[in-house]
Amino acid sequence: MLSDDRPTDPAWLPIFSKKKHFMGNAFGMIPGLETDEWSNDACRGYVIMAMEDCGFSKKDIRRVVGQLYEVFDLNSVEDAKEKYHSSPY
């Protein structure tokens, strides 16, 4: 087995490798490229709004929102994106 002798203290890492310097954080500083505020709770809110607009019962909405907890835990964002793109909806 090879040993890893790289420094483990973040202070030793080059500045470009530190999290606050990643490009993902820089986009929020460029007008028009701000990241959307997204979370599983936001997704649940969208689902609730859509289901209410479609006339689903409160019982069915609670059932779907409850199932989302398991779906979020067991699947990645990429899994969900692939499911959407391959679905007939």
C-alpha positions in Angstrom: 0.0 0.0 0.0 1.3 3.5 -0.9 1.3 6.1 1.8 -0.3 9.5 1.2 2.2 12.1 2.4 0.3 15.1 1.2 -0.4 17.7 3.9 -3.8 17.3 5.6 -3.9 20.8 7.1 -6.0 23.1 4.8 -3.6 25.9 5.6 -1.0 24.1 3.5 -3.2 23.7 0.5 -2.8 26.1 -2.4 -5.2 29.0 -2.4 -7.1 27.8 -5.5 -8.0 24.6 -3.8 -9.7 26.1 -0.9 -13.5 26.0 -1.0 -14.1 29.7 -0.8 -12.1 30.1 -4.0 -14.0 27.5 -6.1 -15.7 28.8 -9.2 -19.0 27.6 -7.9 -19.0 30.4 -5.4 -17.7 33.0 -7.9 -20.8 32.8 -10.1 -22.9 34.4 -7.4 -20.7 37.5 -7.8 -21.5 37.8 -11.5 -24.8 39.6 -12.2 -27.2 37.2 -13.9 -25.3 34.1 -12.8 -26.5 33.9 -9.2 -27.3 30.4 -8.1 -30.9 29.5 -7.3 -31.8 28.8 -3.8 -32.7 25.1 -4.0 -33.4 22.4 -1.4 -35.4 19.3 -0.9 -37.9 21.4 1.0 -38.2 23.8 -2.1 -38.9 20.7 -4.2 -41.5 19.5 -1.8 -43.2 22.9 -2.0 -43.3 22.8 -5.8 -44.9 19.3 -5.6 -47.5 20.5 -3.1 -48.3 23.5 -5.2 -48.7 21.4 -8.4 -50.8 18.8 -6.7 -53.1 21.4 -5.1 -53.4 23.1 -8.5 -54.4 19.7 -10.1 -57.0 19.1 -7.4 -55.3 16.2 -5.6 -56.8 15.3 -2.1 -54.9 16.3 1.0 -54.5 12.6 1.8 -52.8 12.0 -1.6 -50.6 15.1 -1.2 -49.4 13.9 2.2 -48.7 10.5 0.8 -46.6 11.8 -2.1 -44.7 14.3 0.1 -43.9 11.5 2.6 -42.6 9.3 -0.2 -40.3 12.2 -1.4 -38.3 11.7 1.9 -37.4 8.2 0.8 -36.8 9.1 -2.8 -34.4 11.9 -1.9 -32.5 9.6 0.4 -32.1 6.8 -2.1 -31.5 8.7 -5.4 -29.1 11.3 -6.6 -29.9 14.5 -8.5 -28.5 12.8 -11.6 -30.9 9.8 -11.0 -33.8 12.2 -10.8 -32.7 14.1 -13.9 -32.4 10.8 -15.9 -35.8 9.6 -14.7 -37.3 12.9 -15.9 -35.7 12.8 -19.3 -36.6 9.2 -19.9 -40.2 9.5 -18.6 -43.3 9.9 -20.8 -44.2 13.1 -18.8 
